[in-house]
Amino acid sequence: MEPLLTEAFRYNKWANLRLLDVCGGLSDQQLQLTASGTYGTVAATLLHLLAAEQRYMGRLAGSKAEINERDDPAPSLADLREHAVRSGDLLIEAATRITPDDTIEEERGGGRYRIHLGVVLLQAMHHGNDHRTHVCTILGEHGIPCEQMDVWEYGRATGALVPVAPKATKT
C-alpha cells in the first residue's frame, strides 16, 4: 500500500471520478438541483470543487488553473472529468514530495501569510470531501440515488478491503 497521504489522494481522485460518473447520468434539469445547506446546484458545486483543486495545484506545483467558476459557458461534465483526472494525478504526485519544510507565501484576507504546503494538501482533501457530500445530499434530497463513495467503498473497489470469511448468517 502507498504511503498514507498518497493513498488518501488516490481516494480523492477515485471519489471525484465516481461522483462525476454518477452525475454524468443526470439530465440538465437535475444538474441544476440544489438543497438547503449545500454550496449551490449540482453543476456549480462540481465546477467549484474542481476549479478549487486547480487553484490548490497552483500553490503546490505552480500550475495554471484551466477552469474557474466564472467560465461562461461552464465546462461540460466530460471536460470536468478530464480536469479531475489531471488535478487528481497532480495531487497524488504532490503528496509524494511535500516535506515539513515546504512553504509558500501568499496574500490572504488583507495580510501576507506563510503557509505550509501540507496545509494546502489537507485543505484540498477536506474541500473535496465536503463538496462531494453536498452533491450527494442534493441528489438524496431529490430522491436520486448516489453511489457509495466513502473510503470503505474505495477499499472494496481497489482490493484494499477484501472478505476473508463468508458473512455470518442469523439463525
N, C-alpha and C positions, 0 to 999 in steps of 0.2 A: 504494500500500500504506500502511496505517496506520503511525503511529509504532510502533517495535518492541514496547514494553511493552503498548500497546493490542492489537496483533496477538497477542501472547503470551496475553492474556486472552481474546481471541476463540477461540484454540485451546483454552484451558482449558474454556470453555463448550461448545464443539463436542465435545471429548473426553468430558466428563461426560455430555452428552446421548446421545452414541453408546453409551457404556457402559450407561447406563440403558435404552436401546433393546434392546441385547443381553440384558440381564438381564430385561427385560420378557417375554422368551420362555421364561424358566426356570419350572420348577414350584416350588411352595412348598418341597418337599424339597430341590431344587437350591439354592434361596436360603439354605438352612441349611448348605451345604457349607463346609468350611474346608480349609486346608492348613498344614503346618508353616512357620513363619517369616512368616506373614501376620498382619494385625490381628485377624481373627476370621472370622465367617461372611460370606458374600457380602452378606446383608441388613444385618448390623451394620456392615460396612465402608462400604457405601453411605450408611447413615444417619450414620455418624461423619464421612465426607467432607463431606456437605452441611450437617450441623449446624456443623461447624468453619468452613465458608465463611461461614455466617451470623454466627458469632462474629467472624470477621475483618471482616465488613461493619460490625459494631457498632463496631469500633475505627476503621474508615475513614470511616464516614458516620453514626455514631450510631444506626443502625437496630437495632431489637429483633429478636433471634432468634425465629423462629416455630416451630422444631423443636429438640429436643435428644435426646441418646442415651437419656435416661430416659423418653421418651414411651412410654406404655402405653395402648393398643396403639401399636406403631410405625406411622409413616405408610406408606401404600401406595407402590408404585413410581410410580404416577401422581402422587401428591402430591409425592414426592421430585423427580420430573421438573419439576413446577411450581416448586418451590423452586430447582432448578438453573437454570431459565430466569431467575428473578428475581435470584438471587445472581450468576449469570454476567453479567447486564446491569449490575448494580451494580459488580462488579469491573472490567468494561470501562470504565465511566464513571470510577471512581476512578483507573484507570491513566492517564486523560487529564489529571487535575488535580493529582496529588500532586507537590509540589515538594521540593527538598532541605531546605527549612525546616520542613516539616510533621512534627510530632512529637505524641505523646501521652504521658501518664504513667499508669502502672498498677502495681498490686501484682503481684509475681511471686516465688514462692519465698520469701516472708517479707520481701522488700525492695521498695522503690519504685524504679521504673525509668522513664527516658525512652526511648521507642522511636521511631525514625524510621519514618514510615508506609511508606516504601519497603521496609523490612524486613518489615512486615506483608504487603505485596503479594507479596514474594518467598516468604514462608512459605506464603501461600495457593497459589501456583503449585507449589512443591515438594510441599506436602501433597497436592494433587490428583494430581500425577504418581505419587507414592509409593503412594497407596491405589488408584488405578486399576490400577497394576501388581499390587498384591496381589490384586485381584479377578480379573484375567486369569491370574495364577498359580494361583489356586484352580480356576478353570474348566479350565485346561490340565491340572492335576494329576488332574482327574476326567474327562478326555477330551472336554470340552465346548469346541467352537471359540469363540474370541473374535475379534471383528473387529479389523482393524488400526486403531489409533487414535493412531499416532505422528504426529509433525509432518509427515513426508513424505506420509502419507495425508491429513492436513489440507490440505496444499498441493494435492494432486490434487483433493480434494473442493471446494475453494474456487476453483480455477483459478489458484492461485499457482505451481503446478508443472505445466507442460504440455510434452508432447513436441514437439520442433521437427524431428525427423527420425525415420524408422522405425527400429525395433530392427535392429541388425545380426544377420544370421543366420550361423551357423557352417557352413562347407562342408567 
